[in-house]
Amino acid sequence: MTEPSEKGPADTSLRDLLASYDTTIRDAFADVASTTTGTARVQALFLLRRAISVHDSVVVASLCPLLEDLPGGPEVAKRLAHGCEERAILLARFQEMSKGTQAHNVYPAFGPEIESIISELRQSFDRHVDAETTQVSDLLQLAGESGEPEVVAARMAIEARHAPVRAHPRTSQRPRSKISRTIRRNIDRMHEWNDSHHGWSSSKPDTSPPIRRPRQFTRRPPSIPELLAGYDETVEAIVTELADTALSGTKRAEVAYRLSAAITVHDSILGGTLCQLLDAVPEGRAASILLREGCRKREVLLKEWHRLVEQASPADLFETRAVEANRIIDQLVGSFEEHKTHETKDVSTVIEQLQQRSWKYRGTGLISIDPTPAWPSPEPGFLAAHMALWAEKVPTHPHSVLNRHPTNRVLRDLYRYADRWRDRSRARRGWPTLK
């Protein structure tokens, strides 16, 4: 293999791009190799089958057409397509063995054949890597703008989203046929539904914790501590994910991005609902001041974070601005922990005291329209509904004007729509879409 230093920067980027698609398969092969039981081995092969199917669909539908018009490209494309067909036939044999069969029954009946499939798959994929990481990246240098790393990455990403997740031999002749692809995807869904009822591992990707707590209404209203803790838990789930030392720089940046949004939503709920209630009574004002001070402190940190995000992509944030990024994240988490241990307790105490009062809207589920502080609404059921409905419409980025007027619904809605457009723009640079 030619040393990267002998090529230009674009060549190195292309090789990195192609290698990143191969890394997923290498990791899946490593999972198969690390198994110690027959059932675990076929379960790992089941997931490897999905990864190879998607990978090979991307190769045939996005890389091979690029190679067809390049000098020497058709021969390389033909070898790539032949390797994909070779692996599809091997995987189809495994699919036939596992179809409608409990996972623990496959290896006892087909152990030698399973081992043969794994071995041949490995040999076939190794041959593919040798061709793709050398010849394909070299040839794409001749493709002009269509061979730029960003263009190739976009083509591969689009195909990966629509690729079949099971092997379909003899379909490489029409890899880009939308009708054929749709039919295969629907067939795959039917087979995966059937597999899920026979003890096979889920092939669905892991989902990230939401940045907003799902709306939950029940017949039994939560206690005030339970209600407040529920909104803290949404942020805590992302903090726990961020604490994983195995996270890569890109993944850590993505998780931190979701954490900043979750804290923004959390603090907007404090300003728009809880502080409004606490400000209505003299004994709640001290707790309200503490809440607002914490929100203002985190607002400054959140603005610093978003300035970093505007200047970098997830892939290079912790390569170029690691010290500053880690400082902001650590201070955000520290401020949130302080909120949990002190402010939440104070808020719960005040609201529970308010519940003991006699006020004219108790038990009706309504709130007084009187702007005077005589009749706040600390009823847990109403407060829970008010917080949930507010959370669904708050922005995901800090806004100074809204923080000064946290209960203004017009500002809230305007900034929410503005944030949607901002998120779409950032998603083009690799930042995650916020939901």
C-alpha positions as CSV (number, residue, x, y, z in Angstrom):
1,M,0.0,0.0,0.0
2,T,1.3,3.5,-0.9
3,E,2.2,5.6,2.1
4,P,-0.3,8.5,2.7
5,S,2.6,11.0,2.8
6,E,3.2,10.4,-0.9
7,K,-0.3,11.5,-1.8
8,G,-2.1,14.8,-1.3
9,P,-4.5,15.6,1.5
10,A,-7.6,14.6,-0.5
11,D,-6.2,11.1,-1.0
12,T,-5.7,10.7,2.8
13,S,-9.3,11.9,3.4
14,L,-10.7,9.5,0.9
15,R,-8.7,6.6,2.4
16,D,-9.9,7.6,5.9
17,L,-13.5,7.8,4.6
18,L,-13.4,4.3,3.0
19,A,-11.6,2.9,6.0
20,S,-14.2,4.2,8.3
21,Y,-16.9,2.1,6.5
22,D,-14.6,-0.9,6.8
23,T,-14.0,-0.4,10.5
24,T,-17.6,-1.2,11.4
25,I,-17.3,-4.6,9.7
26,R,-13.9,-5.3,11.3
27,D,-15.5,-4.6,14.7
28,A,-18.4,-7.0,13.9
29,F,-15.9,-9.7,12.9
30,A,-14.1,-9.1,16.2
31,D,-17.4,-9.6,18.1
32,V,-17.8,-12.9,16.3
33,A,-14.3,-14.0,17.1
34,S,-14.7,-13.2,20.8
35,T,-17.7,-15.4,21.3
36,T,-17.4,-18.5,23.5
37,T,-20.7,-20.4,22.8
38,G,-22.5,-21.5,19.7
39,T,-25.5,-19.4,20.4
40,A,-23.5,-16.3,21.0
41,R,-21.6,-17.0,17.7
42,V,-24.7,-17.2,15.6
43,Q,-26.1,-14.1,17.3
44,A,-22.9,-12.2,16.5
45,L,-23.0,-13.5,12.9
46,F,-26.7,-12.3,12.7
47,L,-25.5,-8.7,13.5
48,L,-22.5,-9.1,11.2
49,R,-24.8,-10.1,8.4
50,R,-26.7,-6.7,8.7
51,A,-23.5,-4.7,8.8
52,I,-22.1,-6.4,5.7
53,S,-25.4,-6.1,3.8
54,V,-25.5,-2.3,4.4
55,H,-21.8,-1.9,3.6
56,D,-21.9,-3.8,0.4
57,S,-25.1,-2.0,-0.8
58,V,-23.2,1.3,-0.3
59,V,-20.2,0.0,-2.3
60,V,-22.3,-1.3,-5.3
61,A,-24.7,1.6,-5.5
62,S,-22.4,4.6,-4.8
63,L,-18.7,3.6,-5.4
64,C,-19.0,1.3,-8.4
65,P,-20.9,3.8,-10.6
66,L,-18.2,6.4,-9.9
67,L,-15.5,4.0,-11.1
68,E,-17.2,3.0,-14.3
69,D,-16.2,6.1,-16.2
70,L,-12.6,6.2,-15.0
71,P,-9.5,4.7,-16.7
72,G,-9.1,1.2,-15.3
73,G,-12.2,1.7,-13.1
74,P,-14.6,-0.8,-14.7
75,E,-12.2,-3.7,-13.7
76,V,-12.0,-2.5,-10.1
77,A,-15.8,-2.0,-10.0
78,K,-16.3,-5.5,-11.4
79,R,-14.1,-7.0,-8.7
80,L,-15.9,-5.0,-5.9
81,A,-19.3,-6.1,-7.2
82,H,-18.2,-9.7,-7.5
83,G,-17.0,-9.6,-3.9
84,C,-20.4,-8.2,-2.7
85,E,-22.2,-10.9,-4.6
86,E,-19.9,-13.5,-3.1
87,R,-20.6,-12.3,0.4
88,A,-24.4,-12.1,-0.3
89,I,-24.5,-15.7,-1.3
90,L,-22.7,-16.7,1.9
91,L,-25.0,-14.6,4.0
92,A,-28.1,-16.0,2.2
93,R,-27.0,-19.5,3.3
94,F,-26.9,-18.3,6.9
95,Q,-30.3,-16.6,6.5
96,E,-31.8,-19.8,5.2
97,M,-30.5,-21.8,8.2
98,S,-31.8,-19.2,10.7
99,K,-35.1,-18.4,9.1
100,G,-38.0,-19.3,11.5
101,T,-35.6,-21.1,13.9
102,Q,-34.8,-20.3,17.5
103,A,-31.3,-18.8,17.8
104,H,-30.1,-21.5,20.3
105,N,-31.0,-24.3,17.8
106,V,-28.9,-23.2,14.9
107,Y,-25.4,-23.9,15.9
108,P,-26.0,-27.5,17.2
109,A,-27.5,-28.3,13.8
110,F,-25.3,-26.3,11.5
111,G,-22.1,-25.7,13.5
112,P,-19.5,-26.8,10.8
113,E,-21.3,-24.8,8.1
114,I,-21.6,-21.8,10.3
115,E,-17.8,-21.9,10.8
116,S,-17.3,-22.3,7.1
117,I,-19.4,-19.2,6.4
118,I,-17.6,-17.1,8.9
119,S,-14.2,-18.1,7.5
120,E,-15.2,-17.5,3.9
121,L,-16.8,-14.2,4.8
122,R,-13.6,-13.1,6.5
123,Q,-11.4,-14.0,3.5
124,S,-13.8,-12.3,1.1
125,F,-13.9,-9.1,3.1
126,D,-10.1,-9.0,3.5
127,R,-9.8,-9.1,-0.3
128,H,-12.3,-6.3,-0.5
129,V,-10.3,-4.1,1.9
130,D,-7.1,-4.6,-0.1
131,A,-8.9,-3.4,-3.3
132,E,-11.0,-0.6,-1.8
133,T,-8.4,1.2,0.4
134,T,-5.8,1.2,-2.4
135,Q,-7.2,1.1,-5.9
136,V,-10.5,2.9,-5.3
137,S,-9.0,5.9,-3.4
138,D,-6.3,6.2,-6.1
139,L,-8.8,6.1,-9.0
140,L,-11.2,8.6,-7.4
141,Q,-8.5,11.2,-7.6
142,L,-9.2,11.2,-11.4
143,A,-13.0,11.8,-10.9
144,G,-12.8,15.6,-10.4
145,E,-15.4,17.1,-8.2
146,S,-17.5,13.9,-8.1
147,G,-14.5,12.3,-6.4
148,E,-14.1,14.9,-3.7
149,P,-14.3,13.3,-0.2
150,E,-17.3,15.4,0.8
151,V,-19.2,14.4,-2.3
152,V,-18.3,10.7,-2.0
153,A,-19.3,10.8,1.7
154,A,-22.7,12.3,0.9
155,R,-23.4,9.7,-1.7
156,M,-22.4,6.9,0.6
157,A,-24.5,8.3,3.5
158,I,-27.6,8.6,1.4
159,E,-27.3,5.1,0.1
160,A,-26.6,3.7,3.7
161,R,-30.0,5.2,4.9
162,H,-31.9,3.2,2.2
163,A,-29.8,0.1,2.0
164,P,-31.3,-3.3,2.7
165,V,-30.3,-4.9,5.9
166,R,-30.4,-8.5,4.6
167,A,-28.4,-10.2,1.8
168,H,-30.1,-10.3,-1.6
169,P,-28.0,-12.3,-4.1
170,R,-28.3,-11.5,-7.8
171,T,-29.7,-8.0,-7.2
172,S,-26.4,-6.1,-8.0
173,Q,-27.5,-5.8,-11.7
174,R,-30.0,-3.1,-10.6
175,P,-28.4,-1.6,-7.4
176,R,-30.0,1.8,-7.9
177,S,-33.5,0.7,-8.9
178,K,-35.8,2.5,-6.4
179,I,-38.6,-0.1,-6.9
180,S,-36.3,-3.0,-6.3
181,R,-34.8,-1.3,-3.3
182,T,-38.2,-0.5,-1.8
183,I,-39.4,-4.1,-2.3
184,R,-36.2,-5.4,-0.6
185,R,-36.6,-3.1,2.4
186,N,-40.2,-4.2,2.9
187,I,-39.2,-7.8,2.7
188,D,-36.4,-7.2,5.2
189,R,-38.9,-5.6,7.7
190,M,-41.1,-8.7,7.5
191,H,-38.1,-11.1,8.1
192,E,-36.8,-9.0,11.0
193,W,-40.2,-9.0,12.6
194,N,-40.2,-12.8,12.3
195,D,-36.6,-13.0,13.6
196,S,-37.5,-11.0,16.7
197,H,-40.0,-13.7,17.7
198,H,-37.3,-16.4,17.5
199,G,-34.8,-15.0,20.0
200,W,-32.5,-13.2,17.6
201,S,-30.6,-10.0,18.6
202,S,-32.2,-6.7,17.7
203,S,-30.5,-5.2,14.7
204,K,-32.0,-1.7,15.4
205,P,-29.4,0.9,16.2
206,D,-29.3,2.3,19.8
207,T,-31.3,5.4,20.3
208,S,-30.0,8.4,22.2
209,P,-31.8,9.6,25.4
210,P,-34.2,12.4,24.5
211,I,-33.4,16.0,25.4
212,R,-37.0,16.5,26.6
213,R,-38.8,14.4,29.1
214,P,-41.8,12.6,27.4
215,R,-45.2,13.9,28.4
216,Q,-46.7,11.6,31.1
217,F,-50.2,12.1,32.5
218,T,-51.5,9.5,35.0
219,R,-54.4,9.2,37.3
220,R,-52.1,9.6,40.3
221,P,-50.3,12.9,40.2
222,P,-46.7,12.7,41.1
223,S,-45.4,14.2,44.3
224,I,-43.5,17.5,43.9
225,P,-40.0,15.8,44.5
226,E,-40.9,13.1,41.9
227,L,-42.0,15.8,39.4
228,L,-38.8,17.8,39.8
229,A,-36.6,14.7,39.8
230,G,-38.1,13.5,36.6
231,Y,-36.9,16.6,34.7
232,D,-33.4,16.3,36.3
233,E,-33.2,12.6,35.2
234,T,-33.5,13.6,31.5
235,V,-30.3,15.6,31.9
236,E,-28.7,13.0,34.1
237,A,-29.1,10.3,31.5
238,I,-27.0,12.4,29.0
239,V,-24.4,13.3,31.7
240,T,-24.0,9.5,32.4
241,E,-23.5,8.9,28.7
242,L,-20.9,11.6,28.5
243,A,-19.0,10.1,31.4
244,D,-18.1,7.0,29.3
245,T,-14.3,7.2,28.9
246,A,-14.5,5.0,25.8
247,L,-16.3,7.8,23.8
248,S,-14.4,8.9,20.7
249,G,-13.8,12.6,20.1
250,T,-16.7,12.8,17.6
251,K,-19.1,10.9,19.8
252,R,-18.2,12.9,22.8
253,A,-18.9,16.1,20.9
254,E,-22.3,14.9,19.8
255,V,-23.3,13.8,23.3
256,A,-22.1,17.2,24.7
257,Y,-24.2,18.9,22.1
258,R,-27.3,17.1,23.2
259,L,-26.4,17.8,26.8
260,S,-26.3,21.6,26.1
261,A,-29.8,21.3,24.5
262,A,-31.2,19.3,27.4
263,I,-29.9,21.8,30.0
264,T,-31.3,24.7,27.9
265,V,-34.8,23.0,27.8
266,H,-34.5,22.2,31.6
267,D,-33.7,25.8,32.5
268,S,-36.4,27.2,30.3
269,I,-38.9,25.1,32.2
270,L,-37.6,26.5,35.5
271,G,-37.9,30.1,34.3
272,G,-41.3,29.6,32.5
273,T,-43.1,27.7,35.2
274,L,-41.4,27.1,38.6
275,C,-40.0,30.6,39.1
276,Q,-43.3,32.1,38.1
277,L,-45.0,30.1,40.8
278,L,-42.3,30.8,43.4
279,D,-42.3,34.5,42.7
280,A,-46.0,34.7,43.6
281,V,-45.4,34.2,47.3
282,P,-42.9,35.8,49.6
283,E,-41.5,32.6,51.0
284,G,-40.7,31.3,47.5
285,R,-38.6,34.3,46.3
286,A,-35.4,33.1,47.9
287,A,-35.7,29.7,46.1
288,S,-36.6,31.6,42.8
289,I,-33.5,33.7,43.1
290,L,-31.3,30.6,43.5
291,L,-32.9,29.0,40.4
292,R,-32.5,32.1,38.3
293,E,-28.8,32.6,39.4
294,G,-28.1,29.0,38.4
295,C,-29.8,29.5,35.0
296,R,-27.9,32.7,34.3
297,K,-24.6,31.0,35.2
298,R,-25.4,28.1,32.8
299,E,-26.6,30.6,30.1
300,V,-23.1,32.1,30.0
301,L,-21.5,28.7,29.6
302,L,-24.0,27.6,27.0
303,K,-23.2,30.6,24.9
304,E,-19.5,29.8,25.1
305,W,-20.3,26.3,24.0
306,H,-22.3,27.3,21.0
307,R,-19.5,29.7,19.9
308,L,-17.2,26.7,19.8
309,V,-19.8,24.7,17.9
310,E,-20.0,27.4,15.2
311,Q,-16.3,27.1,14.6
312,A,-15.9,23.3,14.5
313,S,-17.4,20.1,13.4
314,P,-17.9,17.1,15.8
315,A,-14.9,15.4,14.3
316,D,-12.4,18.1,15.0
317,L,-13.8,19.9,18.1
318,F,-11.8,17.8,20.6
319,E,-8.9,17.8,18.3
320,T,-8.5,21.6,18.1
321,R,-10.4,23.0,21.2
322,A,-10.3,20.2,23.7
323,V,-9.2,22.2,26.7
324,E,-11.9,24.8,26.3
325,A,-14.6,22.3,25.4
326,N,-13.9,20.2,28.4
327,R,-13.8,23.2,30.7
328,I,-17.3,24.3,29.6
329,I,-18.7,20.8,29.8
330,D,-17.3,20.3,33.3
331,Q,-18.6,23.6,34.6
332,L,-22.1,22.9,33.1
333,V,-22.3,19.6,34.8
334,G,-21.0,21.0,38.0
335,S,-23.6,23.8,38.0
336,F,-26.4,21.3,37.2
337,E,-25.3,19.1,40.1
338,E,-25.4,22.1,42.4
339,H,-29.0,22.7,41.2
340,K,-30.0,19.2,42.0
341,T,-28.5,19.0,45.5
342,H,-29.6,22.4,46.8
343,E,-32.1,24.3,44.7
344,T,-34.5,21.4,44.0
345,K,-34.8,20.6,47.7
346,D,-35.6,24.3,48.4
347,V,-38.2,24.4,45.6
348,S,-39.9,21.2,46.8
349,T,-40.1,22.5,50.4
350,V,-41.8,25.8,49.3
351,I,-44.3,24.2,47.0
352,E,-45.3,21.5,49.5
353,Q,-45.9,24.3,52.0
354,L,-48.1,26.1,49.5
355,Q,-50.1,22.9,49.0
356,Q,-51.2,23.0,52.6
357,R,-52.9,26.4,52.2
358,S,-56.6,26.9,51.5
359,W,-57.1,28.4,48.1
360,K,-60.1,28.7,45.9
361,Y,-59.0,26.6,42.9
362,R,-57.9,23.5,44.8
363,G,-58.9,20.3,43.1
364,T,-60.4,22.0,40.0
365,G,-57.3,21.6,37.8
366,L,-57.6,25.3,37.0
367,I,-55.3,28.2,37.7
368,S,-56.3,31.7,38.9
369,I,-56.2,34.4,36.3
370,D,-55.7,36.9,39.1
371,P,-52.1,38.3,38.7
372,T,-51.8,39.1,42.4
373,P,-49.7,36.6,44.4
374,A,-52.6,35.5,46.6
375,W,-53.5,32.4,44.7
376,P,-50.6,30.5,43.2
377,S,-51.3,27.0,41.8
378,P,-49.0,24.4,43.4
379,E,-51.4,21.5,42.6
380,P,-49.0,18.7,41.4
381,G,-51.3,17.5,38.6
382,F,-51.7,20.9,37.2
383,L,-48.0,21.8,37.6
384,A,-47.0,18.6,35.9
385,A,-49.2,19.3,32.9
386,H,-48.0,22.9,32.7
387,M,-44.3,21.9,32.8
388,A,-44.9,19.1,30.2
389,L,-46.7,21.4,27.7
390,W,-44.1,24.1,28.2
391,A,-41.2,21.7,27.6
392,E,-42.5,20.7,24.2
393,K,-42.2,24.2,22.8
394,V,-39.1,25.7,24.3
395,P,-36.0,26.5,22.2
396,T,-32.9,24.3,22.3
397,H,-30.3,27.2,22.3
398,P,-29.8,30.0,24.8
399,H,-31.4,33.4,24.1
400,S,-30.7,36.4,26.3
401,V,-33.9,38.1,25.5
402,L,-36.0,35.0,26.3
403,N,-34.0,34.5,29.5
404,R,-35.0,38.0,30.6
405,H,-38.6,37.3,29.8
406,P,-38.9,33.6,30.4
407,T,-42.7,33.4,30.4
408,N,-43.2,35.2,27.1
409,R,-44.9,32.7,24.8
410,V,-44.3,34.8,21.6
411,L,-40.6,34.9,22.2
412,R,-40.5,31.2,23.1
413,D,-42.2,30.2,19.8
414,L,-40.1,32.5,17.6
415,Y,-36.8,31.3,19.0
416,R,-38.0,27.7,18.8
417,Y,-38.5,28.0,15.0
418,A,-35.2,29.9,14.7
419,D,-33.4,27.1,16.4
420,R,-34.9,24.5,14.1
421,W,-33.3,26.3,11.1
422,R,-30.0,26.6,13.0
423,D,-30.0,22.9,13.8
424,R,-30.6,22.0,10.2
425,S,-27.6,24.1,9.1
426,R,-25.4,22.6,11.7
427,A,-26.5,19.1,10.8
428,R,-24.8,19.6,7.4
429,R,-21.5,19.8,9.4
430,G,-22.2,16.6,11.3
431,W,-23.9,17.9,14.4
432,P,-26.8,15.7,15.6
433,T,-30.5,16.6,14.9
434,L,-32.2,17.6,18.2
435,K,-35.7,16.1,18.9
